[in-house]
Amino acid sequence: MQIELKGMNTSKESAGSSLSGYPILALIAAMVVIGIWNLTGNLPPAGSPKLVKLAFVGMLFGPALIILFVSAGFFMIQPNQATVITLFGEYRGTERREGLRWVWPWMGRKKLSARAHNIHSEKVKINDLRGNPIEIACNVVWRVQDTAQAYFDVDDFKEFVNIQIEAGLRTVGSRHPYDDLENEEVTLRGSADVVNRELLEELNDRLRVAGIVVDEAGLTHLAYAAEIASAMLRRQQAEAVIAARSKLVMGAVGMVEDALNKLSEDGVVELDSERRATMVSNLMVVLCGEREAQPVVNAGTLYQ
């Protein structure tokens, strides 16, 4: 589900223009050296008039104010960082080049991290597809892809990410049942790859408006809610027993059928319907019983 921001201009990142700060730094250093050399050579002698002393003070503070003004335009960018540059509220581009950079001091600068962020969400209680309350949590790796959208299109992109992660987790968690012993549908417990892929697509769809891309998303916690955990455990155990018994009976029927057919084909013994029924009953007891069968030796006939 993609979020549409109606009535608002969508921003788009563009390359910012700034100068390398190293030549500007060298120029400032040269100005400081020249200024010190000029001042030491033009010190007013003792007993000079006040006007001469005021002119000397002006020569001292004038270049200093210029140096401070120019120095205010420096900013530094580390690897995988970006700086959004504005001029009186107008977006003037994003600078991603590393190192010491310089712009005019009246231009605004806002640093954003383009590094990968890792978030482990809080446990959220939701209802799965069958209405069973479950607890679910996930881990998400995300990063800023478009700095202009992250800075201008949402108020606080980090808080926006946290809220959308919870909303996306609720949406994906309610699409599927917690478990299915028959393996006939996608489940939260048994289809981790499918669920994680759906969560990744859901979050990328939701966070696209903020210029955020999700690189990885996956469930880290999945359990029935505490109030039904014991009941659902008994249900799972019962379903497991029923499924196991069903497979056991079907296998035993096939084995009995094969045994009777083999005896008839090889002519080992001729069995009437009553003896066949007795043999089937004995074999089913042996094959389906939970305990080992105890053999009974019959020295007479079937009817004695």
FENCORUR-V933402 format. One record per pair of residues at least 6 apart in sequence whose C-alpha atoms are under 8 Angstrom apart, sorted by sequence separation. I is the first residue (numbers start at 1). J is the second residue. D is the distance in Angstrom with one decimal. If there is no record, write none. Layout:
# FENCORUR-V933402
I/J/D
I/J/D
This chain:
# FENCORUR-V933402
77/83/7.4
85/91/6.3
86/92/5.1
127/133/4.4
128/134/6.9
144/150/7.1
150/156/8.0
151/157/7.3
154/160/7.5
207/213/6.8
223/229/7.9
263/269/6.4
264/270/6.9
286/292/7.3
84/91/7.7
85/92/5.4
86/93/7.3
126/133/5.6
127/134/6.0
150/157/5.7
180/187/6.6
188/195/6.5
286/293/5.7
44/52/7.0
84/92/7.8
85/93/5.6
125/133/6.6
126/134/5.6
179/187/5.3
186/194/7.6
187/195/7.9
204/212/7.5
224/232/7.6
285/293/7.8
44/53/6.7
84/93/6.2
85/94/5.9
125/134/5.6
126/135/6.5
177/186/7.6
178/187/5.5
179/188/6.6
204/213/5.8
84/94/4.5
85/95/7.3
125/135/4.5
126/136/7.6
176/186/6.4
177/187/5.2
178/188/5.0
179/189/5.9
204/214/5.7
83/94/5.5
84/95/6.5
124/135/5.5
125/136/6.4
176/187/5.4
177/188/6.3
178/189/5.9
179/190/6.9
203/214/6.9
44/56/7.3
82/94/6.6
83/95/5.2
123/135/6.1
124/136/5.3
176/188/6.2
43/56/7.5
82/95/5.7
83/96/6.6
123/136/5.4
124/137/6.2
82/96/4.7
123/137/4.7
200/214/6.8
81/96/6.5
82/97/7.8
122/137/6.0
173/188/7.2
200/215/7.7
80/96/7.7
121/137/5.7
122/138/7.9
200/216/6.5
260/276/7.9
81/98/7.9
120/137/7.6
121/138/5.6
200/217/5.3
120/138/6.0
121/139/6.2
199/217/6.5
200/218/7.7
77/96/7.2
79/98/6.0
87/106/7.3
88/107/7.1
120/139/4.4
121/140/7.9
199/218/7.2
39/59/7.8
77/97/6.9
78/98/5.5
87/107/4.9
88/108/7.4
119/139/5.7
120/140/6.5
197/217/7.7
39/60/7.4
77/98/4.9
78/99/6.4
86/107/5.8
87/108/6.1
118/139/7.2
119/140/5.2
196/217/6.1
76/98/7.4
77/99/5.3
85/107/6.7
86/108/4.9
118/140/5.8
119/141/6.4
196/218/4.8
76/99/5.6
77/100/6.6
85/108/5.6
86/109/6.5
118/141/4.6
172/195/7.3
195/218/7.9
196/219/6.7
76/100/4.6
77/101/7.5
84/108/7.9
85/109/4.8
117/141/5.5
118/142/6.6
256/280/6.5
75/100/6.0
76/101/5.9
84/109/5.6
85/110/6.7
116/141/6.4
117/142/5.3
74/100/7.0
75/101/5.4
83/109/6.1
84/110/5.1
116/142/5.6
117/143/5.9
172/198/6.9
192/218/8.0
74/101/5.8
75/102/6.2
83/110/5.3
84/111/6.3
116/143/4.7
172/199/6.1
192/219/7.7
256/283/6.6
35/63/7.5
74/102/4.5
83/111/4.3
84/112/7.5
115/143/5.9
116/144/7.9
256/284/7.4
73/102/5.2
74/103/6.8
82/111/5.8
83/112/6.0
114/143/5.9
115/144/7.4
73/103/5.0
81/111/7.1
82/112/5.3
114/144/5.1
169/199/6.8
172/202/7.7
73/104/5.3
74/105/8.0
81/112/6.0
82/113/6.3
113/144/7.2
114/145/7.0
138/169/7.5
168/199/6.8
253/284/7.4
73/105/4.2
81/113/4.7
82/114/6.6
137/169/7.6
252/284/6.4
72/105/5.4
73/106/7.9
80/113/6.6
81/114/5.2
136/169/7.9
189/222/7.4
70/104/7.7
80/114/5.1
81/115/7.1
168/202/6.0
188/222/7.9
70/105/6.9
80/115/5.5
112/147/7.2
168/203/5.9
252/287/6.0
69/105/7.1
252/288/6.9
136/173/7.7
165/203/6.5
168/206/7.7
28/67/6.5
164/203/7.1
249/288/6.6
248/288/6.6
121/162/7.8
124/166/7.6
164/206/6.7
164/207/7.2
121/165/7.6
126/170/6.5
129/173/8.0
134/178/7.8
121/166/7.3
128/173/6.0
129/174/5.2
124/170/7.7
127/173/7.7
128/174/4.4
129/175/5.5
130/176/7.9
132/178/7.9
161/207/7.0
126/173/7.3
127/174/5.9
128/175/6.7
129/176/4.9
130/177/5.8
126/174/7.1
128/176/6.0
129/177/4.7
128/177/5.2
129/178/7.8
128/178/6.3
21/74/6.5
94/147/7.3
157/210/6.7
94/148/7.6
153/209/7.4
154/210/6.2
153/210/6.2
181/239/7.3
181/240/7.3
149/209/7.0
150/210/4.8
149/210/5.1
150/211/5.3
149/211/5.0
150/212/7.1
84/147/7.1
148/211/7.6
84/148/7.2
146/210/7.7
147/211/6.7
82/147/7.6
146/211/4.5
145/211/5.4
146/212/6.9
144/211/6.1
145/212/5.5
16/84/7.8
144/212/4.7
145/213/6.1
16/85/6.9
143/212/5.9
144/213/6.4
142/212/6.9
143/213/5.7
142/213/5.7
143/214/6.6
142/214/4.3
143/215/7.8
141/214/5.9
142/215/5.7
140/214/7.1
141/215/5.6
142/216/7.2
17/92/7.9
140/215/7.8
141/216/5.1
16/92/6.1
17/93/7.0
140/216/5.7
141/217/6.4
16/93/3.7
17/94/7.9
18/95/7.3
140/217/4.5
14/92/7.9
15/93/5.0
16/94/4.4
17/95/6.9
22/100/6.6
24/102/7.7
139/217/5.7
140/218/6.8
14/93/4.9
15/94/5.1
16/95/4.8
21/100/4.9
22/101/7.7
138/217/7.0
139/218/5.6
13/93/6.6
14/94/6.0
15/95/6.1
20/100/6.3
21/101/4.3
138/218/5.4
139/219/6.3
13/94/6.7
15/96/7.9
20/101/4.6
21/102/4.9
138/219/4.1
139/220/6.3
19/101/5.7
20/102/6.0
137/219/5.8
138/220/4.8
18/101/6.4
19/102/5.1
136/219/7.3
137/220/5.6
138/221/6.7
18/102/5.8
19/103/6.4
136/220/7.7
137/221/4.9
18/103/5.4
136/221/5.3
137/222/6.8
135/221/7.3
136/222/4.7
135/222/5.7
136/223/6.7
134/222/7.2
135/223/5.3
134/223/5.7
135/224/5.9
134/224/4.2
135/225/5.6
133/224/6.3
134/225/4.6
132/224/7.7
133/225/5.5
133/228/7.7
123/221/7.5
125/225/7.3
13/146/5.7
12/146/6.9
13/147/6.1
13/148/4.9
12/148/5.6
13/149/7.2
11/148/5.7
12/149/6.2
11/149/5.2
10/149/7.1
11/152/6.8
11/153/6.6
10/153/6.6
9/153/8.0
1/202/6.7
3/205/7.6
2/205/4.9
3/206/5.8
1/205/6.1
2/206/5.1
5/209/7.6
1/206/6.4
4/209/7.4
2/208/7.7
3/209/6.8
